[in-house]
Amino acid sequence: MYERQQAPSRYSLPEPYPEVRVTAKNRFYAQLLLEDYASETSELDAINQYLYHSFRFKQWNLGDLAELEEGISIIEMRHMEMLAELILKLGGDPRYWVIRDNDQRYYSTSSVYYGHSVLDMLSADIEAERIAIVNYRRHAGMINDPYVRAVINRIVRDEEYHLQLFSEAYQRYRSTAPDKAQR
């Protein structure tokens, strides 16, 4: 196993991530984490949505928002990597799928919200972070492994920070740049 470098980022809290480990294999926990990993409300979905928004904001010459979206998507990639490691250690397979009630569904980009304007896109990003926080907390409550819970709780703190950053950007564009917000 390689040592993960924790490069400083203004889009992640400055506290370290816990070691990615588990007390024992548990396929049920792995299946729960697959929802956070690659479902319609997952890290993979957030990465795709935020990158798309970054591309559009670059096109519209909104460099601050493009940087915000790209920076947060990179942190979401870090989260996804930790989830993949946990899923493997728990005995699961980190494919881009979700297994519920013996039904296996592969990830689809159909749930990525593309948006129509700056405020529309930022609203969708705010909602994505809110949903992620709720889902992570629900899963942490269902998981009885202190190591897995520690990773989830650390990810939640980043997601709360992302929610704050997106909310601040929304307020800034809503009040100071209405012409840019309506693209």
N, C-alpha and C positions, 0 to 999 in steps of 0.2 A: 504494500500500500504506500502510496506517495503522500508526502506532507502537503496539505493544502496551504497555499500562500494566502494570507489575509491582507491584501493590499488595501490601504486606506481609501475610503470613498466618501464623498459628501452625501451619498444616497443610502448609506447604511449607518447604523449607530456605531459609535467607536468602541463598543464592548466586543470582546471576542465571542466567537461561536463555540459552543461546547463540542467536545469530541463526539464524533459520530460512532456510536456503539449501541449495542442492545444487550439485555440480560439473557435473552434466549430467542430462538426462532419463534415466530408467531405469524402465521399466514393471514389471520384475521386483521392484525395490525397492518400488515403489508397492504392488504386490500383497502383499508381505510386511507392509507397514505397515497395510494394510487389516485384517489379522488383529488388530493391536493397537488399531485404530480402532473396528471394529464387528462383532466376532465374539462367540462365546459366552464368550470369555475376554478381553474388550476393555475399553477405557475406557468405551464406551457401556454395556456390561453393568454395570460397576462403578458408574457414575453412577446407573443405575436401581435397583440393589440398595441402595446406600448411602442414596439418598433415601427409598426405602420403609422401610428400617430407621429412619431419622430420624423419619419420620411415626409409626411405631409407638412409638418411644421417647418421643416427645412425648406420645402418648396415655397412656403408662404413667408419666408425670411423671418421666422420667429425662432431665432437661435436659442434663446433661453429655454423655451418650451421643448425644442428638439433635444437639447442637452439633457433636460430633466427626464424626458421619456426614455431616452437611450440609457442614461445612467441608472434609472430604476430598473429597466429591463435587464441590465447586467447583474444587478443584485438579485433579481428574480432567477436568473440563471444559476447563481450561487446556491440559492434555496433549492432549486430543482436538482442540482448535483448532490446536495446533502440528502434530499429525499430519495434519490436513486440509490445512494449508498445504504440508507436505512432499509429500503425495500429489499435490497439484496441480502443484507445481514439478517433480515426477518424471514428470509426464505422465499421471497416473492420475485417476480420478474418485472423490472421497470420498463416494460413496453409502454407505448402510448395508448393505453387502454384502461378501462375501468371494468371491474367485475362486481356485479350486484346480483344477488339471488341466482347464482350460476349463469347469469347472462353477461356475456362479454361484449363490450362495445369499444371500438377503436376511436381514438381522438379524431375530431373533425374541426377544421377551422371555421365551420359554419357559425360557431358561437362567438367568434371575434367580432367586436363592435367597431365598425369603421368610422362612423360618425359623419357629420355634415358641416360642423363649425367648430371653432376652438372651444367654446363653452360646452357644446354637445360632447366633444371628445373628452374633455376634462371631467365632465359629469359622469361619463361612463367609466373613466379610470377611478374616480372616487368610489363609485358603486362597486367596482371590481375589488378594490381594497377592502371595503366594508364586508363584502361577502367572504373574502379570503379569511379575514379575522374571525368571523363567526364560525366558518367551517373548521379552521385550525383549532379554535377553542373547544368546539364540540368534539373533535377527534382527540384532543389532549385529555378531555374528560372521560373518554372511552378507553384510553390506553393506560395500562397499569405498569408500564416500564418507565422508570425514572429517567433513563438515558434518552429514550425517544421523546418523552415529554419535555425534557430540557431543550432539545433541539427545536421542537415545535414552539415552545414558549419564546425562544430567542428569535425565531422567524416572525412570530406575532409582533414582537417589538419593532422589527424592521417594517412590517406591514403597517403598523400604526404610524410610524414615521412617514412612510410613503403617503398614507392618507392625509397627514398634515401637509406635506409638500404639495400634493395635488390640490388640496383645498385652498392653500395660500395662493397658488397659481390661478385657480378659478376666481378667487376674490380680486386678485390683481387685474386680471383681464376683464372681469365684469365691470369694474369701476373705473379703470383708467384707459382702456383701449376698446371701446365698444365697436369701432369700425373694424378692428382686427378680429374681434371675437365672433363676428358674423360671417366669416369666410365660408 
